[in-house]
Amino acid sequence: MKVIASKDLTEPELAILKEAGRILSAHSIRYDSFVEIISRNCGYDIGDVQRILYMLSKKNILKLIVRAE
């Protein structure tokens, strides 16, 4: 992950970004499990997690690549 200025992120964005980095550095994971783990560990609703992941992607801070199997 790139080094970013955390002052530009909201508290939920920063928490979710840190948790995503921790999870994704270990292994690849199913998207639904990924969102559920972040939701559980950060205390945000699943919908909020998905919205924030989307916003982080639009800001070019997080790049999620989805592949169908």
PDB file of N, CA, C, O and CB in Angstrom:
ATOM      1  N   MET A   1       0.819  -1.176   0.000  1.00  0.00           N
ATOM      2  CA  MET A   1       0.000   0.000   0.000  1.00  0.00           C
ATOM      3  C   MET A   1       0.867   1.245   0.000  1.00  0.00           C
ATOM      4  O   MET A   1       1.954   1.265   0.578  1.00  0.00           O
ATOM      5  CB  MET A   1      -0.934  -0.005   1.189  1.00  0.00           C
ATOM      6  N   LYS A   2       0.380   2.261  -0.644  1.00  0.00           N
ATOM      7  CA  LYS A   2       1.102   3.526  -0.669  1.00  0.00           C
ATOM      8  C   LYS A   2       1.069   4.184   0.703  1.00  0.00           C
ATOM      9  O   LYS A   2       0.156   3.956   1.496  1.00  0.00           O
ATOM     10  CB  LYS A   2       0.509   4.466  -1.726  1.00  0.00           C
ATOM     11  N   VAL A   3       2.069   4.994   0.965  1.00  0.00           N
ATOM     12  CA  VAL A   3       2.054   5.822   2.165  1.00  0.00           C
ATOM     13  C   VAL A   3       1.180   7.027   1.852  1.00  0.00           C
ATOM     14  O   VAL A   3       1.403   7.715   0.856  1.00  0.00           O
ATOM     15  CB  VAL A   3       3.511   6.255   2.606  1.00  0.00           C
ATOM     16  N   ILE A   4       0.199   7.282   2.687  1.00  0.00           N
ATOM     17  CA  ILE A   4      -0.722   8.389   2.432  1.00  0.00           C
ATOM     18  C   ILE A   4      -0.775   9.308   3.644  1.00  0.00           C
ATOM     19  O   ILE A   4      -0.408   8.917   4.752  1.00  0.00           O
ATOM     20  CB  ILE A   4      -2.136   7.862   2.091  1.00  0.00           C
ATOM     21  N   ALA A   5      -1.223  10.502   3.423  1.00  0.00           N
ATOM     22  CA  ALA A   5      -1.379  11.453   4.521  1.00  0.00           C
ATOM     23  C   ALA A   5      -2.698  11.158   5.219  1.00  0.00           C
ATOM     24  O   ALA A   5      -3.768  11.390   4.657  1.00  0.00           O
ATOM     25  CB  ALA A   5      -1.331  12.933   4.009  1.00  0.00           C
ATOM     26  N   SER A   6      -2.625  10.650   6.435  1.00  0.00           N
ATOM     27  CA  SER A   6      -3.839  10.259   7.143  1.00  0.00           C
ATOM     28  C   SER A   6      -4.713  11.454   7.510  1.00  0.00           C
ATOM     29  O   SER A   6      -5.893  11.281   7.813  1.00  0.00           O
ATOM     30  CB  SER A   6      -3.480   9.491   8.390  1.00  0.00           C
ATOM     31  N   LYS A   7      -4.160  12.649   7.489  1.00  0.00           N
ATOM     32  CA  LYS A   7      -4.970  13.832   7.806  1.00  0.00           C
ATOM     33  C   LYS A   7      -6.038  14.085   6.750  1.00  0.00           C
ATOM     34  O   LYS A   7      -7.013  14.789   7.015  1.00  0.00           O
ATOM     35  CB  LYS A   7      -4.078  15.062   7.940  1.00  0.00           C
ATOM     36  N   ASP A   8      -5.867  13.519   5.555  1.00  0.00           N
ATOM     37  CA  ASP A   8      -6.836  13.703   4.484  1.00  0.00           C
ATOM     38  C   ASP A   8      -7.988  12.710   4.560  1.00  0.00           C
ATOM     39  O   ASP A   8      -8.943  12.816   3.791  1.00  0.00           O
ATOM     40  CB  ASP A   8      -6.151  13.583   3.150  1.00  0.00           C
ATOM     41  N   LEU A   9      -7.914  11.743   5.476  1.00  0.00           N
ATOM     42  CA  LEU A   9      -8.935  10.707   5.582  1.00  0.00           C
ATOM     43  C   LEU A   9      -9.776  10.901   6.833  1.00  0.00           C
ATOM     44  O   LEU A   9      -9.307  11.424   7.844  1.00  0.00           O
ATOM     45  CB  LEU A   9      -8.292   9.321   5.589  1.00  0.00           C
ATOM     46  N   THR A  10     -11.037  10.465   6.743  1.00  0.00           N
ATOM     47  CA  THR A  10     -11.886  10.474   7.927  1.00  0.00           C
ATOM     48  C   THR A  10     -11.475   9.318   8.829  1.00  0.00           C
ATOM     49  O   THR A  10     -10.744   8.423   8.405  1.00  0.00           O
ATOM     50  CB  THR A  10     -13.393  10.375   7.541  1.00  0.00           C
ATOM     51  N   GLU A  11     -11.941   9.337  10.061  1.00  0.00           N
ATOM     52  CA  GLU A  11     -11.611   8.258  10.996  1.00  0.00           C
ATOM     53  C   GLU A  11     -12.085   6.894  10.486  1.00  0.00           C
ATOM     54  O   GLU A  11     -11.319   5.932  10.550  1.00  0.00           O
ATOM     55  CB  GLU A  11     -12.231   8.543  12.363  1.00  0.00           C
ATOM     56  N   PRO A  12     -13.336   6.773   9.974  1.00  0.00           N
ATOM     57  CA  PRO A  12     -13.760   5.478   9.438  1.00  0.00           C
ATOM     58  C   PRO A  12     -12.913   5.025   8.244  1.00  0.00           C
ATOM     59  O   PRO A  12     -12.578   3.845   8.136  1.00  0.00           O
ATOM     60  CB  PRO A  12     -15.218   5.546   9.028  1.00  0.00           C
ATOM     61  N   GLU A  13     -12.567   5.955   7.348  1.00  0.00           N
ATOM     62  CA  GLU A  13     -11.739   5.597   6.196  1.00  0.00           C
ATOM     63  C   GLU A  13     -10.385   5.068   6.643  1.00  0.00           C
ATOM     64  O   GLU A  13      -9.903   4.065   6.115  1.00  0.00           O
ATOM     65  CB  GLU A  13     -11.551   6.804   5.272  1.00  0.00           C
ATOM     66  N   LEU A  14      -9.779   5.725   7.598  1.00  0.00           N
ATOM     67  CA  LEU A  14      -8.467   5.310   8.082  1.00  0.00           C
ATOM     68  C   LEU A  14      -8.538   3.953   8.773  1.00  0.00           C
ATOM     69  O   LEU A  14      -7.672   3.105   8.558  1.00  0.00           O
ATOM     70  CB  LEU A  14      -7.899   6.357   9.037  1.00  0.00           C
ATOM     71  N   ALA A  15      -9.555   3.738   9.598  1.00  0.00           N
ATOM     72  CA  ALA A  15      -9.710   2.460  10.297  1.00  0.00           C
ATOM     73  C   ALA A  15      -9.907   1.315   9.310  1.00  0.00           C
ATOM     74  O   ALA A  15      -9.301   0.254   9.454  1.00  0.00           O
ATOM     75  CB  ALA A  15     -10.892   2.523  11.271  1.00  0.00           C
ATOM     76  N   ILE A  16     -10.752   1.531   8.313  1.00  0.00           N
ATOM     77  CA  ILE A  16     -11.028   0.486   7.326  1.00  0.00           C
ATOM     78  C   ILE A  16      -9.807   0.245   6.454  1.00  0.00           C
ATOM     79  O   ILE A  16      -9.515  -0.903   6.120  1.00  0.00           O
ATOM     80  CB  ILE A  16     -12.237   0.865   6.455  1.00  0.00           C
ATOM     81  N   LEU A  17      -9.093   1.282   6.079  1.00  0.00           N
ATOM     82  CA  LEU A  17      -7.881   1.127   5.278  1.00  0.00           C
ATOM     83  C   LEU A  17      -6.830   0.315   6.027  1.00  0.00           C
ATOM     84  O   LEU A  17      -6.200  -0.566   5.443  1.00  0.00           O
ATOM     85  CB  LEU A  17      -7.315   2.498   4.897  1.00  0.00           C
ATOM     86  N   LYS A  18      -6.636   0.601   7.304  1.00  0.00           N
ATOM     87  CA  LYS A  18      -5.660  -0.148   8.101  1.00  0.00           C
ATOM     88  C   LYS A  18      -6.059  -1.613   8.223  1.00  0.00           C
ATOM     89  O   LYS A  18      -5.216  -2.499   8.086  1.00  0.00           O
ATOM     90  CB  LYS A  18      -5.517   0.474   9.495  1.00  0.00           C
ATOM     91  N   GLU A  19      -7.333  -1.870   8.480  1.00  0.00           N
ATOM     92  CA  GLU A  19      -7.808  -3.249   8.625  1.00  0.00           C
ATOM     93  C   GLU A  19      -7.706  -3.989   7.297  1.00  0.00           C
ATOM     94  O   GLU A  19      -7.328  -5.160   7.273  1.00  0.00           O
ATOM     95  CB  GLU A  19      -9.261  -3.273   9.138  1.00  0.00           C
ATOM     96  N   ALA A  20      -8.037  -3.326   6.196  1.00  0.00           N
ATOM     97  CA  ALA A  20      -7.927  -3.951   4.877  1.00  0.00           C
ATOM     98  C   ALA A  20      -6.480  -4.327   4.587  1.00  0.00           C
ATOM     99  O   ALA A  20      -6.212  -5.415   4.077  1.00  0.00           O
ATOM    100  CB  ALA A  20      -8.464  -3.009   3.781  1.00  0.00           C
ATOM    101  N   GLY A  21      -5.559  -3.446   4.905  1.00  0.00           N
ATOM    102  CA  GLY A  21      -4.139  -3.738   4.692  1.00  0.00           C
ATOM    103  C   GLY A  21      -3.676  -4.925   5.503  1.00  0.00           C
ATOM    104  O   GLY A  21      -2.904  -5.754   5.021  1.00  0.00           O
ATOM    105  N   ARG A  22      -4.148  -5.010   6.736  1.00  0.00           N
ATOM    106  CA  ARG A  22      -3.772  -6.131   7.600  1.00  0.00           C
ATOM    107  C   ARG A  22      -4.297  -7.455   7.039  1.00  0.00           C
ATOM    108  O   ARG A  22      -3.573  -8.450   7.006  1.00  0.00           O
ATOM    109  CB  ARG A  22      -4.309  -5.910   9.027  1.00  0.00           C
ATOM    110  N   ILE A  23      -5.540  -7.464   6.605  1.00  0.00           N
ATOM    111  CA  ILE A  23      -6.159  -8.691   6.089  1.00  0.00           C
ATOM    112  C   ILE A  23      -5.536  -9.100   4.763  1.00  0.00           C
ATOM    113  O   ILE A  23      -5.184 -10.264   4.577  1.00  0.00           O
ATOM    114  CB  ILE A  23      -7.672  -8.501   5.921  1.00  0.00           C
ATOM    115  N   LEU A  24      -5.399  -8.160   3.848  1.00  0.00           N
ATOM    116  CA  LEU A  24      -4.947  -8.487   2.499  1.00  0.00           C
ATOM    117  C   LEU A  24      -3.465  -8.795   2.417  1.00  0.00           C
ATOM    118  O   LEU A  24      -3.023  -9.421   1.453  1.00  0.00           O
ATOM    119  CB  LEU A  24      -5.265  -7.362   1.576  1.00  0.00           C
ATOM    120  N   SER A  25      -2.682  -8.373   3.404  1.00  0.00           N
ATOM    121  CA  SER A  25      -1.254  -8.685   3.362  1.00  0.00           C
ATOM    122  C   SER A  25      -1.003 -10.159   3.667  1.00  0.00           C
ATOM    123  O   SER A  25       0.048 -10.696   3.318  1.00  0.00           O
ATOM    124  CB  SER A  25      -0.486  -7.806   4.353  1.00  0.00           C
ATOM    125  N   ALA A  26      -1.951 -10.804   4.307  1.00  0.00           N
ATOM    126  CA  ALA A  26      -1.781 -12.204   4.687  1.00  0.00           C
ATOM    127  C   ALA A  26      -2.128 -13.160   3.551  1.00  0.00           C
ATOM    128  O   ALA A  26      -1.406 -14.131   3.322  1.00  0.00           O
ATOM    129  CB  ALA A  26      -2.636 -12.519   5.897  1.00  0.00           C
ATOM    130  N   HIS A  27      -3.212 -12.904   2.842  1.00  0.00           N
ATOM    131  CA  HIS A  27      -3.660 -13.842   1.812  1.00  0.00           C
ATOM    132  C   HIS A  27      -4.794 -13.226   1.005  1.00  0.00           C
ATOM    133  O   HIS A  27      -5.307 -12.161   1.349  1.00  0.00           O
ATOM    134  CB  HIS A  27      -4.112 -15.178   2.443  1.00  0.00           C
ATOM    135  N   SER A  28      -5.180 -13.906  -0.071  1.00  0.00           N
ATOM    136  CA  SER A  28      -6.364 -13.460  -0.799  1.00  0.00           C
ATOM    137  C   SER A  28      -7.588 -14.009  -0.066  1.00  0.00           C
ATOM    138  O   SER A  28      -7.496 -15.004   0.652  1.00  0.00           O
ATOM    139  CB  SER A  28      -6.332 -13.935  -2.305  1.00  0.00           C
ATOM    140  N   ILE A  29      -8.719 -13.360  -0.252  1.00  0.00           N
ATOM    141  CA  ILE A  29      -9.912 -13.701   0.513  1.00  0.00           C
ATOM    142  C   ILE A  29     -11.144 -13.386  -0.323  1.00  0.00           C
ATOM    143  O   ILE A  29     -11.113 -12.498  -1.175  1.00  0.00           O
ATOM    144  CB  ILE A  29      -9.949 -12.935   1.864  1.00  0.00           C
ATOM    145  N   ARG A  30     -12.223 -14.113  -0.077  1.00  0.00           N
ATOM    146  CA  ARG A  30     -13.487 -13.830  -0.760  1.00  0.00           C
ATOM    147  C   ARG A  30     -13.976 -12.446  -0.355  1.00  0.00           C
ATOM    148  O   ARG A  30     -13.791 -12.022   0.786  1.00  0.00           O
ATOM    149  CB  ARG A  30     -14.560 -14.910  -0.428  1.00  0.00           C
ATOM    150  N   TYR A  31     -14.604 -11.739  -1.303  1.00  0.00           N
ATOM    151  CA  TYR A  31     -15.049 -10.365  -1.041  1.00  0.00           C
ATOM    152  C   TYR A  31     -16.034 -10.290   0.125  1.00  0.00           C
ATOM    153  O   TYR A  31     -15.911  -9.417   0.984  1.00  0.00           O
ATOM    154  CB  TYR A  31     -15.691  -9.776  -2.292  1.00  0.00           C
ATOM    155  N   ASP A  32     -17.012 -11.203   0.160  1.00  0.00           N
ATOM    156  CA  ASP A  32     -18.002 -11.149   1.235  1.00  0.00           C
ATOM    157  C   ASP A  32     -17.359 -11.364   2.603  1.00  0.00           C
ATOM    158  O   ASP A  32     -17.721 -10.698   3.573  1.00  0.00           O
ATOM    159  CB  ASP A  32     -19.089 -12.195   1.002  1.00  0.00           C
ATOM    160  N   SER A  33     -16.417 -12.281   2.681  1.00  0.00           N
ATOM    161  CA  SER A  33     -15.702 -12.517   3.940  1.00  0.00           C
ATOM    162  C   SER A  33     -14.860 -11.302   4.318  1.00  0.00           C
ATOM    163  O   SER A  33     -14.788 -10.923   5.486  1.00  0.00           O
ATOM    164  CB  SER A  33     -14.808 -13.767   3.830  1.00  0.00           C
ATOM    165  N   PHE A  34     -14.232 -10.704   3.324  1.00  0.00           N
ATOM    166  CA  PHE A  34     -13.400  -9.515   3.529  1.00  0.00           C
ATOM    167  C   PHE A  34     -14.217  -8.384   4.156  1.00  0.00           C
ATOM    168  O   PHE A  34     -13.799  -7.778   5.142  1.00  0.00           O
ATOM    169  CB  PHE A  34     -12.785  -9.050   2.192  1.00  0.00           C
ATOM    170  N   VAL A  35     -15.379  -8.109   3.576  1.00  0.00           N
ATOM    171  CA  VAL A  35     -16.239  -7.037   4.077  1.00  0.00           C
ATOM    172  C   VAL A  35     -16.767  -7.374   5.475  1.00  0.00           C
ATOM    173  O   VAL A  35     -16.826  -6.501   6.341  1.00  0.00           O
ATOM    174  CB  VAL A  35     -17.414  -6.793   3.108  1.00  0.00           C
ATOM    175  N   GLU A  36     -17.149  -8.629   5.695  1.00  0.00           N
ATOM    176  CA  GLU A  36     -17.660  -9.034   7.010  1.00  0.00           C
ATOM    177  C   GLU A  36     -16.595  -8.907   8.094  1.00  0.00           C
ATOM    178  O   GLU A  36     -16.891  -8.450   9.197  1.00  0.00           O
ATOM    179  CB  GLU A  36     -18.172 -10.472   6.956  1.00  0.00           C
ATOM    180  N   ILE A  37     -15.371  -9.302   7.797  1.00  0.00           N
ATOM    181  CA  ILE A  37     -14.282  -9.203   8.777  1.00  0.00           C
ATOM    182  C   ILE A  37     -14.010  -7.742   9.126  1.00  0.00           C
ATOM    183  O   ILE A  37     -13.865  -7.395  10.298  1.00  0.00           O
ATOM    184  CB  ILE A  37     -12.996  -9.869   8.234  1.00  0.00           C
ATOM    185  N   ILE A  38     -13.943  -6.894   8.110  1.00  0.00           N
ATOM    186  CA  ILE A  38     -13.712  -5.471   8.367  1.00  0.00           C
ATOM    187  C   ILE A  38     -14.859  -4.895   9.194  1.00  0.00           C
ATOM    188  O   ILE A  38     -14.627  -4.147  10.143  1.00  0.00           O
ATOM    189  CB  ILE A  38     -13.559  -4.690   7.037  1.00  0.00           C
ATOM    190  N   SER A  39     -16.086  -5.240   8.839  1.00  0.00           N
ATOM    191  CA  SER A  39     -17.250  -4.759   9.573  1.00  0.00           C
ATOM    192  C   SER A  39     -17.186  -5.167  11.038  1.00  0.00           C
ATOM    193  O   SER A  39     -17.405  -4.346  11.929  1.00  0.00           O
ATOM    194  CB  SER A  39     -18.532  -5.287   8.940  1.00  0.00           C
ATOM    195  N   ARG A  40     -16.890  -6.414  11.277  1.00  0.00           N
ATOM    196  CA  ARG A  40     -16.816  -6.941  12.646  1.00  0.00           C
ATOM    197  C   ARG A  40     -15.666  -6.299  13.430  1.00  0.00           C
ATOM    198  O   ARG A  40     -15.849  -5.887  14.576  1.00  0.00           O
ATOM    199  CB  ARG A  40     -16.644  -8.471  12.619  1.00  0.00           C
ATOM    200  N   ASN A  41     -14.486  -6.215  12.814  1.00  0.00           N
ATOM    201  CA  ASN A  41     -13.306  -5.702  13.515  1.00  0.00           C
ATOM    202  C   ASN A  41     -13.331  -4.192  13.735  1.00  0.00           C
ATOM    203  O   ASN A  41     -12.781  -3.702  14.722  1.00  0.00           O
ATOM    204  CB  ASN A  41     -12.071  -6.065  12.750  1.00  0.00           C
ATOM    205  N   CYS A  42     -13.960  -3.455  12.831  1.00  0.00           N
ATOM    206  CA  CYS A  42     -13.988  -1.992  12.947  1.00  0.00           C
ATOM    207  C   CYS A  42     -15.276  -1.472  13.582  1.00  0.00           C
ATOM    208  O   CYS A  42     -15.333  -0.322  14.017  1.00  0.00           O
ATOM    209  CB  CYS A  42     -13.814  -1.365  11.579  1.00  0.00           C
ATOM    210  N   GLY A  43     -16.310  -2.315  13.636  1.00  0.00           N
ATOM    211  CA  GLY A  43     -17.563  -1.900  14.253  1.00  0.00           C
ATOM    212  C   GLY A  43     -18.472  -1.069  13.368  1.00  0.00           C
ATOM    213  O   GLY A  43     -19.331  -0.348  13.874  1.00  0.00           O
ATOM    214  N   TYR A  44     -18.300  -1.156  12.049  1.00  0.00           N
ATOM    215  CA  TYR A  44     -19.151  -0.422  11.119  1.00  0.00           C
ATOM    216  C   TYR A  44     -20.096  -1.392  10.426  1.00  0.00           C
ATOM    217  O   TYR A  44     -19.781  -2.572  10.274  1.00  0.00           O
ATOM    218  CB  TYR A  44     -18.301   0.350  10.081  1.00  0.00           C
ATOM    219  N   ASP A  45     -21.270  -0.889  10.000  1.00  0.00           N
ATOM    220  CA  ASP A  45     -22.216  -1.708   9.250  1.00  0.00           C
ATOM    221  C   ASP A  45     -21.594  -2.145   7.931  1.00  0.00           C
ATOM    222  O   ASP A  45     -20.724  -1.466   7.386  1.00  0.00           O
ATOM    223  CB  ASP A  45     -23.529  -0.938   8.999  1.00  0.00           C
ATOM    224  N   ILE A  46     -22.050  -3.288   7.426  1.00  0.00           N
ATOM    225  CA  ILE A  46     -21.526  -3.818   6.164  1.00  0.00           C
ATOM    226  C   ILE A  46     -21.706  -2.799   5.035  1.00  0.00           C
ATOM    227  O   ILE A  46     -20.800  -2.606   4.225  1.00  0.00           O
ATOM    228  CB  ILE A  46     -22.229  -5.146   5.801  1.00  0.00           C
ATOM    229  N   GLY A  47     -22.860  -2.154   4.981  1.00  0.00           N
ATOM    230  CA  GLY A  47     -23.101  -1.141   3.948  1.00  0.00           C
ATOM    231  C   GLY A  47     -22.128   0.019   4.037  1.00  0.00           C
ATOM    232  O   GLY A  47     -21.655   0.521   3.017  1.00  0.00           O
ATOM    233  N   ASP A  48     -21.827   0.446   5.259  1.00  0.00           N
ATOM    234  CA  ASP A  48     -20.864   1.533   5.446  1.00  0.00           C
ATOM    235  C   ASP A  48     -19.468   1.106   5.001  1.00  0.00           C
ATOM    236  O   ASP A  48     -18.744   1.883   4.378  1.00  0.00           O
ATOM    237  CB  ASP A  48     -20.835   1.979   6.916  1.00  0.00           C
ATOM    238  N   VAL A  49     -19.096  -0.126   5.321  1.00  0.00           N
ATOM    239  CA  VAL A  49     -17.782  -0.642   4.910  1.00  0.00           C
ATOM    240  C   VAL A  49     -17.684  -0.654   3.392  1.00  0.00           C
ATOM    241  O   VAL A  49     -16.679  -0.217   2.831  1.00  0.00           O
ATOM    242  CB  VAL A  49     -17.542  -2.067   5.476  1.00  0.00           C
ATOM    243  N   GLN A  50     -18.721  -1.151   2.723  1.00  0.00           N
ATOM    244  CA  GLN A  50     -18.698  -1.197   1.262  1.00  0.00           C
ATOM    245  C   GLN A  50     -18.622   0.204   0.668  1.00  0.00           C
ATOM    246  O   GLN A  50     -17.893   0.427  -0.299  1.00  0.00           O
ATOM    247  CB  GLN A  50     -19.934  -1.923   0.733  1.00  0.00           C
ATOM    248  N   ARG A  51     -19.365   1.148   1.234  1.00  0.00           N
ATOM    249  CA  ARG A  51     -19.342   2.527   0.737  1.00  0.00           C
ATOM    250  C   ARG A  51     -17.958   3.145   0.920  1.00  0.00           C
ATOM    251  O   ARG A  51     -17.449   3.817   0.023  1.00  0.00           O
ATOM    252  CB  ARG A  51     -20.405   3.381   1.461  1.00  0.00           C
ATOM    253  N   ILE A  52     -17.355   2.916   2.075  1.00  0.00           N
ATOM    254  CA  ILE A  52     -16.033   3.488   2.343  1.00  0.00           C
ATOM    255  C   ILE A  52     -14.974   2.834   1.467  1.00  0.00           C
ATOM    256  O   ILE A  52     -14.078   3.520   0.976  1.00  0.00           O
ATOM    257  CB  ILE A  52     -15.664   3.327   3.825  1.00  0.00           C
ATOM    258  N   LEU A  53     -15.056   1.519   1.260  1.00  0.00           N
ATOM    259  CA  LEU A  53     -14.121   0.854   0.345  1.00  0.00           C
ATOM    260  C   LEU A  53     -14.243   1.452  -1.055  1.00  0.00           C
ATOM    261  O   LEU A  53     -13.238   1.678  -1.729  1.00  0.00           O
ATOM    262  CB  LEU A  53     -14.384  -0.675   0.304  1.00  0.00           C
ATOM    263  N   TYR A  54     -15.470   1.704  -1.485  1.00  0.00           N
ATOM    264  CA  TYR A  54     -15.705   2.324  -2.786  1.00  0.00           C
ATOM    265  C   TYR A  54     -15.063   3.710  -2.846  1.00  0.00           C
ATOM    266  O   TYR A  54     -14.396   4.046  -3.824  1.00  0.00           O
ATOM    267  CB  TYR A  54     -17.216   2.421  -3.070  1.00  0.00           C
ATOM    268  N   MET A  55     -15.265   4.511  -1.801  1.00  0.00           N
ATOM    269  CA  MET A  55     -14.700   5.862  -1.779  1.00  0.00           C
ATOM    270  C   MET A  55     -13.172   5.832  -1.755  1.00  0.00           C
ATOM    271  O   MET A  55     -12.529   6.650  -2.413  1.00  0.00           O
ATOM    272  CB  MET A  55     -15.226   6.633  -0.566  1.00  0.00           C
ATOM    273  N   LEU A  56     -12.587   4.903  -1.007  1.00  0.00           N
ATOM    274  CA  LEU A  56     -11.126   4.771  -0.987  1.00  0.00           C
ATOM    275  C   LEU A  56     -10.602   4.380  -2.367  1.00  0.00           C
ATOM    276  O   LEU A  56      -9.534   4.827  -2.785  1.00  0.00           O
ATOM    277  CB  LEU A  56     -10.689   3.727   0.064  1.00  0.00           C
ATOM    278  N   SER A  57     -11.362   3.546  -3.065  1.00  0.00           N
ATOM    279  CA  SER A  57     -10.977   3.158  -4.420  1.00  0.00           C
ATOM    280  C   SER A  57     -11.073   4.356  -5.370  1.00  0.00           C
ATOM    281  O   SER A  57     -10.180   4.569  -6.190  1.00  0.00           O
ATOM    282  CB  SER A  57     -11.867   2.002  -4.922  1.00  0.00           C
ATOM    283  N   LYS A  58     -12.150   5.134  -5.264  1.00  0.00           N
ATOM    284  CA  LYS A  58     -12.323   6.299  -6.132  1.00  0.00           C
ATOM    285  C   LYS A  58     -11.251   7.358  -5.888  1.00  0.00           C
ATOM    286  O   LYS A  58     -10.897   8.105  -6.800  1.00  0.00           O
ATOM    287  CB  LYS A  58     -13.702   6.907  -5.921  1.00  0.00           C
ATOM    288  N   LYS A  59     -10.734   7.426  -4.663  1.00  0.00           N
ATOM    289  CA  LYS A  59      -9.669   8.375  -4.324  1.00  0.00           C
ATOM    290  C   LYS A  59      -8.286   7.818  -4.677  1.00  0.00           C
ATOM    291  O   LYS A  59      -7.271   8.454  -4.393  1.00  0.00           O
ATOM    292  CB  LYS A  59      -9.726   8.723  -2.831  1.00  0.00           C
ATOM    293  N   ASN A  60      -8.244   6.633  -5.297  1.00  0.00           N
ATOM    294  CA  ASN A  60      -6.997   5.950  -5.659  1.00  0.00           C
ATOM    295  C   ASN A  60      -6.110   5.665  -4.453  1.00  0.00           C
ATOM    296  O   ASN A  60      -4.884   5.718  -4.551  1.00  0.00           O
ATOM    297  CB  ASN A  60      -6.228   6.780  -6.663  1.00  0.00           C
ATOM    298  N   ILE A  61      -6.730   5.364  -3.321  1.00  0.00           N
ATOM    299  CA  ILE A  61      -5.988   5.036  -2.113  1.00  0.00           C
ATOM    300  C   ILE A  61      -5.911   3.524  -1.934  1.00  0.00           C
ATOM    301  O   ILE A  61      -4.912   2.999  -1.443  1.00  0.00           O
ATOM    302  CB  ILE A  61      -6.639   5.690  -0.885  1.00  0.00           C
ATOM    303  N   LEU A  62      -6.961   2.837  -2.332  1.00  0.00           N
ATOM    304  CA  LEU A  62      -7.032   1.386  -2.216  1.00  0.00           C
ATOM    305  C   LEU A  62      -7.446   0.824  -3.562  1.00  0.00           C
ATOM    306  O   LEU A  62      -8.371   1.334  -4.195  1.00  0.00           O
ATOM    307  CB  LEU A  62      -8.025   0.950  -1.096  1.00  0.00           C
ATOM    308  N   LYS A  63      -6.772  -0.216  -3.997  1.00  0.00           N
ATOM    309  CA  LYS A  63      -7.097  -0.833  -5.275  1.00  0.00           C
ATOM    310  C   LYS A  63      -7.525  -2.273  -5.014  1.00  0.00           C
ATOM    311  O   LYS A  63      -6.702  -3.124  -4.675  1.00  0.00           O
ATOM    312  CB  LYS A  63      -5.884  -0.774  -6.260  1.00  0.00           C
ATOM    313  N   LEU A  64      -8.816  -2.537  -5.174  1.00  0.00           N
ATOM    314  CA  LEU A  64      -9.342  -3.888  -5.028  1.00  0.00           C
ATOM    315  C   LEU A  64      -9.584  -4.457  -6.416  1.00  0.00           C
ATOM    316  O   LEU A  64     -10.218  -3.824  -7.260  1.00  0.00           O
ATOM    317  CB  LEU A  64     -10.650  -3.902  -4.178  1.00  0.00           C
ATOM    318  N   ILE A  65      -9.074  -5.649  -6.638  1.00  0.00           N
ATOM    319  CA  ILE A  65      -9.271  -6.321  -7.915  1.00  0.00           C
ATOM    320  C   ILE A  65     -10.114  -7.561  -7.650  1.00  0.00           C
ATOM    321  O   ILE A  65      -9.739  -8.412  -6.844  1.00  0.00           O
ATOM    322  CB  ILE A  65      -7.902  -6.690  -8.596  1.00  0.00           C
ATOM    323  N   VAL A  66     -11.248  -7.660  -8.326  1.00  0.00           N
ATOM    324  CA  VAL A  66     -12.166  -8.774  -8.127  1.00  0.00           C
ATOM    325  C   VAL A  66     -12.055  -9.706  -9.322  1.00  0.00           C
ATOM    326  O   VAL A  66     -12.057  -9.274 -10.474  1.00  0.00           O
ATOM    327  CB  VAL A  66     -13.630  -8.278  -7.939  1.00  0.00           C
ATOM    328  N   ARG A  67     -11.959 -10.994  -9.021  1.00  0.00           N
ATOM    329  CA  ARG A  67     -11.822 -11.994 -10.077  1.00  0.00           C
ATOM    330  C   ARG A  67     -12.831 -13.103  -9.809  1.00  0.00           C
ATOM    331  O   ARG A  67     -12.907 -13.611  -8.690  1.00  0.00           O
ATOM    332  CB  ARG A  67     -10.360 -12.562 -10.145  1.00  0.00           C
ATOM    333  N   ALA A  68     -13.598 -13.480 -10.809  1.00  0.00           N
ATOM    334  CA  ALA A  68     -14.573 -14.566 -10.663  1.00  0.00           C
ATOM    335  C   ALA A  68     -13.873 -15.904 -10.845  1.00  0.00           C
ATOM    336  O   ALA A  68     -12.970 -16.042 -11.669  1.00  0.00           O
ATOM    337  CB  ALA A  68     -15.734 -14.416 -11.685  1.00  0.00           C
ATOM    338  N   GLU A  69     -14.297 -16.869 -10.075  1.00  0.00           N
ATOM    339  CA  GLU A  69     -13.743 -18.224 -10.211  1.00  0.00           C
ATOM    340  C   GLU A  69     -14.823 -19.177 -10.624  1.00  0.00           C
ATOM    341  O   GLU A  69     -14.563 -20.369 -10.793  1.00  0.00           O
ATOM    342  CB  GLU A  69     -13.096 -18.698  -8.904  1.00  0.00           C
TER     343      GLU A  69
END
